[in-house]
Amino acid sequence: MGTEEGRLRVAVIGSGLAGLTASWMLTRDAGAGADPPAHVELYESAPSLGMGTHSVELPEGSDGRPVFVDIPPRFVVPSYYTELLQLYRAIGIPFYLSSGDGCFQDLRGGSDSAVGSALKPYFRFGNFRLCGFSLPYVLVAPWSSTAMKILWDLLRFRWRARKQLAAGELTGISFGEYLDSQYSVEFGERFAVPVLCVVCTCSPKAVRAYPADTLVEYWLCWALRGEGLRRAEGGTLSVVSHLSAGLSECHLGTSVTALREGKQRQWLVTDDSGAAREFDHVILATQAKHAASLIGGYCDSAERRREKASTRESLRSLATAVGGVTSEAGEMVLHGDAAAMPVRKGHRLCLPLPQSVSLFRSRCLTLIVCCDCRRRGAPGQP
C-alpha cells in the first residue's frame, strides 16, 4: 500500500465521465474487510470538472431556484445505456422522463423555412408521457412537402428497420449508405442526421460514417419503443457532485505535462505549474491526443531508455493507437428564438435538432450543424 495509512495514492488525469467514475470507485467505502479507500487526486485543465464545465445557469426555475442547462444535452436511454444507468442508481441519482420534443429549422432559409426575417420550423414532434412511457406525435402546421416526406419515411423506418437489423442486412454498411439507399434526402439530411448529431455530439460526416446497425439499434431503443429519454435530476452538475465527493484533492485549471518514474512511488506527475507529486498509480482519462503525448513523453524519458527495446516499442505502439482516436468540436448557442420553442406552453424540454436543441420555455439551446441536403449520386458518381 502507498501511504502510512495503508492507502494507495492515485492520480486521475481528466474529469469526464470516465475519470469521475474511476475516482468514485476508488474512493468509496467497500465495507468491512476491504482495502481502505484510495487517496485520489484529480487533474483537470478546465476551471471546472469536465462533465459540467459547459453547463449554463439560468435564473428561471419554477421554484425560484436557478436551473442548470447541460451543454451538450445529456440523456439516458434505459435499455441501451444499462451500465450507465446502474452507475447513476448506485450513486443515488434519480431520473425523470424528459419530453424530448423536437423543432427543426434550416438556418439558410428556403421555401420551407423563410418567413420574413424569422426562420419557420419545417418539422416538429412531441411526446406524450404516460405511466413512464413516451409516445411520439408530429406537430406540423402548415404541412409542407418536406414534412410529409420526413413523416412518411419515419413510418417506413419504424416498419422495416427492426426487420433489417434482425436479418443482418445492416451489417458492414455505414449509416450514410443505409440512408441514401432506402430513404429520401429530406428524411436523411434534414431529420435523421441532425438528430444524431445532437445525440452523438459529432458532425454530420461522422454520423454518416457510423456503422448502420449501431445507430439503427440505438434509435429503435430510444425513439420507437416508447422508452423515451431520461434525464438526471439536477442535470450533469448533480452527477459530477456525487462522483467527485470522495476526492482527496482536485487540481482544477491544471494540465499534466509529464509522467516519469518516481523515487518513492512508481509515478511522478508534473503539471504546468511545475509542481511534481508521486503516486502509486496513474489513470489516463483525458483526451486521446493528450494521453498519447504523455505516454510518448514517458517512453522517451531517460528512465525508459534503459528498458529493453520490446517494452519501448509496446509503449510507442500504445501511444500511436491512442493518438489515432479523433475528437470533434461543436458549436451550441443558448438563445430565446420564439420560433424554435415548443408549440405547447406545458413543454419544458424540447430538441430543435437540425439546427437546434431547445431546452427551456424562454431559452433555446441550438446546435449548429452543416448538412449537405443535395441528393447524392449512385456509387461511382459524383
Secondary structure, 3 states (H helix, E strand, C coil): CCCCCCCCEEEEECCCHHHHHHHHHHHCCCCCCCCCCCEEEEEECCCCCHHHCCCEEECCCCCCCCEEECCCCCCECCCCCHHHHHHHHHCCCCEEEECCEEEECCCCCCCCCEECCEECCCEEEEEEEECCEEEEEECCCCCCHHHHHHHHHHHHHHHHHHHHHHCCCCCCCEHHHHHHHHCCHHHHHHHHHHHHHHHHCCCHHHHHHCEHHHHHHHHHHHCCCCCCEEEECCHHHHHHHHHCCCCCEEEECCCEEEEEECCCCCEEEEECCCCEEEECEEEECCCHHHHHHHHHHHHHCHHHHCCCHHHHHHHHHHHHHHHCCCCCCCEEEEECCHHHCCCCCCCCCEECCCCCEEEECCEEEEEECCCCCCCCCCCCCC
